[in-house]
Amino acid sequence: MSDMDPYRVLGIDSGASDAEIKRAYRRLARKYHPDRNPGDSAAEERFKSIQAAFDSIGTSEKRQQHDEQQRFRSMGFDSGGIGMEEILRQMMGNTQFPSNSQSRKSKGIDIELGIDIDVEIAENGGKIPFELSRLRRCRRCEGRSSNSGLRCAVCGGRGVERRESTVTVNIPKGVEQGHKLRLRKMGNEHPTGIPGDLTLIVRIDPGEDRRWESNRLIQTVAVPYTTFLLGGEVKLTTPTGRKIRLSIDAGSLPGDRRRIPGEGIGGSPFDIELVLSEPGPLSAEMNKALQNLRDLGL
C-alpha cells in the first residue's frame, strides 16, 4: 500500500478538498465494509486499501506530510521514512557558506499547500485563516549552529525548528478551482539565507454528490433503473441553489452526462453525471414484479 496513490485509491483528484476526501472515504468504506460483504476477500482487501489511503491523507497534517514527501520524490529525493527536518538538514544544513554574499543567495525550501474554501468565498472573495507548519530559524542559536559543529538544544544543530502559526490570506473575488496564490518569503526559512515562498492552491469544496475533474464541476444524480429504461424526470439542486427537473431519455445509461450552462460556480457550466440509485430493501411486491420481468426475459 505504501507505493499506492491514496488519492487514486479513494477515486478523487489530488486537488480535492479535505471535505471531499472524507466524503469519498465514507462512501467507499460503507460499500466495501466486511459486514456488507461477508466472505468476499476481494472486498476486504479493498476496504483495507481504502482505510490505509485515508490514514495517509485523512487529516490536514497527514496530507501536508504526504504531499511534501511526494514533491521531494519528484525532485529526486527519497525520504526513506525519515522526517522532513532531516531531509532539509541534508539539503540546507550541510551547505557550505564561504562568504556573506553567497549565504544571502541561499534560500529555504518552498512550500506548496492546498487551501479549502466554500462556494460563497469563491464567488465573493474574503479573508481565510489557516494553520501553517513550516521551518523557522532557530530562536536560540538564530541559525548559527548549522554547519558549525555546534549542538543547539533547540534545533539539534540544524539551525531551523518547526513552528506552527495562523496565517490569514485574502481570497480574490471569482477565484477558480486550482488557482495559485503565492506568498513570498512565507515558505521554509533557511538557517542563514532567505526564506522560501509559499504557494497556496485553491480547493473549492464542491459539496455533496459533486466533484472536480480538473476545473470541471461534476454533479452525480441517482436515477432508478426503471427510469433508465423507460425515461422520466429527476429533481436536483444546482450549485447556484436553483431547483430543476432533468429529463431522462428512455434507454439512457449510467455514466451518461449532460452539460448545463450557467449553473456552475461563478456562472460557469457544469456537468450532470447519471448514476444508478441503490434500491434499498425490496418489498414482497417488488420482488414479485422483478420475478415476473425475469420470466418475461428482462
C-alpha positions in Angstrom: 0.0 0.0 0.0 3.0 2.3 0.7 3.6 2.7 -3.1 -0.1 3.3 -4.0 -1.5 6.7 -4.5 -4.1 7.4 -1.8 -5.9 9.8 -4.0 -6.3 7.2 -6.7 -7.5 4.6 -4.1 -10.2 7.0 -2.9 -11.2 7.9 -6.5 -10.5 11.6 -6.1 -8.2 14.2 -7.7 -5.2 15.4 -5.7 -6.8 18.9 -5.8 -9.9 17.6 -3.9 -10.8 19.4 -0.7 -10.4 17.8 2.8 -14.2 17.5 2.9 -14.3 15.6 -0.4 -11.7 13.2 0.9 -13.8 12.5 4.0 -16.9 12.0 1.8 -15.1 9.7 -0.6 -13.8 7.6 2.3 -17.2 7.3 4.0 -18.8 6.3 0.7 -16.2 3.6 -0.2 -15.9 2.3 3.4 -19.6 1.7 3.5 -19.6 0.0 0.1 -16.7 -2.4 0.8 -17.1 -2.9 4.6 -16.7 -6.6 5.5 -20.1 -6.5 7.3 -21.8 -5.7 4.0 -19.6 -8.2 2.0 -19.4 -11.3 4.2 -16.9 -13.9 2.8 -15.7 -11.6 0.0 -11.9 -11.5 0.3 -11.6 -9.0 -2.6 -13.9 -6.5 -0.9 -12.0 -7.0 2.4 -8.7 -6.2 0.7 -10.2 -3.2 -1.0 -11.5 -2.0 2.4 -8.0 -2.3 3.9 -6.6 -0.2 1.0 -9.3 2.4 1.5 -8.6 2.6 5.2 -4.8 2.9 4.6 -5.4 5.6 2.0 -7.5 7.6 4.4 -4.9 7.2 7.1 -2.3 8.8 4.7 -4.3 11.9 3.8 -7.3 12.0 6.1 -6.2 15.0 8.1 -4.6 18.3 7.0 -1.4 17.5 8.9 -1.0 14.0 7.4 -2.0 15.3 3.9 0.6 18.0 4.1 3.3 15.5 5.1 2.3 13.1 2.3 2.2 15.8 -0.4 5.6 17.2 0.8 7.2 13.7 0.6 5.7 13.2 -2.9 7.2 16.6 -4.1 10.6 15.6 -2.7 10.4 12.3 -4.6 9.6 14.1 -7.8 12.7 16.2 -7.2 14.8 13.1 -7.0 15.0 12.7 -3.2 13.8 9.6 -1.5 12.9 10.2 2.2 13.3 6.6 3.1 10.9 7.1 6.0 13.0 9.9 7.6 11.3 13.2 8.6 11.1 16.4 6.7 13.5 18.1 9.1 16.2 15.5 8.3 15.7 15.9 4.6 16.0 19.7 4.8 19.0 19.3 7.2 20.8 17.3 4.5 19.8 19.8 1.8 20.4 23.0 3.7 22.3 22.3 6.9 25.3 20.8 5.2 25.7 23.6 2.7 29.0 25.5 2.9 28.7 29.2 3.2 32.2 30.7 2.5 31.0 34.3 2.3 28.2 36.5 3.3 27.3 37.2 -0.3 26.9 33.5 -1.1 24.8 32.9 2.1 22.4 35.7 1.1 21.7 33.8 -2.2 20.8 30.6 -0.3 17.1 30.1 0.0 14.8 27.9 2.1 12.6 25.2 0.6 9.4 26.5 -1.0 6.1 25.1 0.4 3.0 24.2 -1.7 -0.3 23.7 0.2 -4.0 23.5 -0.7 -6.4 25.9 1.0 -10.0 24.9 1.2 -12.8 27.4 0.7 -16.5 27.2 0.1 -18.5 28.3 -2.9 -19.6 31.6 -1.2 -15.9 32.7 -0.6 -15.0 31.6 -4.2 -17.7 33.8 -5.7 -17.4 36.8 -3.3 -13.9 36.7 -2.0 -12.8 37.1 1.6 -10.2 36.6 4.2 -9.4 33.0 5.2 -7.2 32.0 8.2 -5.3 28.7 8.0 -2.7 26.8 10.1 0.8 26.9 8.6 3.5 24.5 9.7 7.0 25.4 8.5 10.6 25.5 9.4 11.7 28.8 11.1 15.2 30.0 12.0 16.0 28.7 15.5 15.0 31.1 18.2 18.0 30.1 20.4 21.0 29.9 18.0 19.4 32.0 15.2 20.7 29.6 12.7 24.4 29.8 13.7 24.7 26.2 14.8 24.0 25.0 11.2 27.2 23.6 9.6 29.2 24.8 12.5 29.7 21.6 14.5 27.9 23.2 17.4 24.9 21.5 19.1 21.9 23.6 19.8 19.5 22.2 22.4 16.5 23.6 20.5 17.3 22.7 16.8 19.9 20.0 17.3 22.4 21.8 15.1 20.1 22.2 12.1 19.7 25.9 12.5 15.9 25.7 12.0 13.0 24.4 14.0 9.4 23.6 13.1 6.8 26.0 14.3 3.1 26.5 13.6 1.3 29.8 13.2 -2.1 31.1 12.0 -1.9 33.0 8.7 -4.7 34.9 7.1 -4.8 35.1 3.3 -7.1 37.3 1.1 -9.0 35.2 -1.5 -9.9 37.3 -4.6 -13.4 37.5 -5.8 -14.3 35.0 -8.5 -11.3 32.7 -7.8 -11.4 29.4 -9.7 -10.6 25.8 -8.6 -6.8 25.3 -8.8 -5.9 29.0 -8.7 -2.4 29.6 -7.1 -1.7 32.3 -4.6 2.0 33.0 -4.0 3.1 34.4 -0.7 6.7 35.4 -0.9 9.1 34.5 2.0 6.4 32.5 3.8 7.9 29.1 3.0 10.6 27.2 5.0 13.3 29.5 6.3 17.0 28.9 5.6 19.4 28.8 8.6 21.5 31.7 7.1 19.8 32.6 3.8 16.4 33.9 2.8 13.1 32.2 3.3 11.4 30.2 0.6 8.0 31.0 -0.8 4.6 29.6 0.0 2.2 28.7 -2.8 -1.5 28.1 -1.9 -3.6 26.1 -4.3 -7.3 27.0 -4.0 -9.6 24.0 -3.5 -13.2 24.8 -3.7 -15.5 22.4 -1.8 -18.0 21.3 -4.5 -20.5 19.9 -1.9 -22.3 16.6 -1.5 -22.6 14.4 -4.6 -20.2 16.7 -6.6 -16.6 16.5 -7.5 -14.0 18.3 -9.6 -12.3 16.8 -12.7 -9.5 19.3 -13.3 -11.6 22.6 -13.4 -14.8 21.0 -14.5 -17.5 20.6 -11.8 -19.4 17.2 -12.0 -22.6 16.5 -10.1 -23.9 13.0 -9.8 -27.6 12.3 -9.9 -29.0 9.0 -8.8 -31.5 7.6 -11.2 -33.7 4.4 -10.7 -33.2 1.6 -13.1 -36.8 1.8 -14.4 -36.2 5.5 -15.3 -33.1 4.5 -17.3 -35.2 2.0 -19.2 -38.4 3.9 -19.6 -37.4 7.6 -19.3 -38.7 10.2 -16.9 -37.6 13.1 -14.8 -35.3 13.6 -11.7 -35.1 16.6 -9.4 -31.8 18.2 -8.4 -30.4 21.4 -7.0 -27.6 23.1 -8.9 -24.6 24.8 -7.3 -26.4 28.1 -7.7 -29.2 26.8 -5.5 -31.8 26.5 -8.2 -34.0 23.5 -8.2 -34.6 22.0 -11.6 -36.1 18.9 -13.2 -33.9 17.0 -15.5 -35.5 15.0 -18.3 -34.1 11.4 -18.7 -34.5 9.8 -22.1 -35.6 6.2 -22.4 -32.6 3.9 -22.9 -30.1 6.2 -21.0 -27.2 4.5 -19.3 -25.3 5.0 -16.1 -22.4 7.3 -16.8 -24.2 9.4 -19.3 -23.6 13.2 -18.9 -25.4 16.4 -19.6 -23.9 19.8 -19.6 -25.9 22.7 -18.1 -24.6 26.2 -18.9 -24.6 29.0 -16.4 -25.4 26.9 -13.3 -21.9 26.1 -12.1 -19.8 28.1 -9.6 -19.4 31.7 -10.8 -21.9 31.1 -13.6 -19.7 28.5 -15.3 -21.2 25.4 -17.0 -21.3 22.2 -15.0 -21.9 18.5 -15.9 -24.5 16.2 -14.7 -23.5 12.5 -14.5 -26.2 9.9 -14.2 -25.6 7.0 -11.7 -27.7 4.1 -10.8 -29.5 4.6 -7.5 -29.4 1.9 -4.8 -33.0 0.5 -4.4 -32.6 -0.5 -0.8 -34.6 -3.3 0.7 -37.1 -4.8 -1.7 -40.7 -5.3 -0.6 -42.6 -8.5 -1.4 -44.5 -6.7 -4.2 -41.2 -5.5 -5.7 -39.7 -9.0 -5.6 -42.8 -10.4 -7.3 -42.7 -7.8 -10.1 -39.0 -8.5 -10.7 -39.6 -12.2 -10.9 -42.3 -11.5 -13.5 -40.0 -9.4 -15.5 -37.3 -12.1 -15.3 -39.8 -14.6 -16.6 -40.5 -12.3 -19.5 -36.8 -12.2 -20.4 -35.8 -8.8 -19.0 
